[in-house]
């Protein structure tokens, strides 16, 4: 069985991924969230999603 890719929430539409493993990672690539609000890194398959705003309590 294959593990699901790591899911990372981001606040910016453009950001970079280097695999998170230091020297064991991968070359840094810059990614941009699409209209769907998510994108996968082509090297490590990490899935990046737009961070949701906290819910505002109703008075």
Beta strands, then each sheet from edge to edge (+ up, - down):
strand 1: 7-10
strand 2: 14-17
strand 3: 29-32
strand 4: 38-40
strand 5: 47-50
sheet 1: 1+ 5+ 4-
sheet 2: 2+ 3-
end
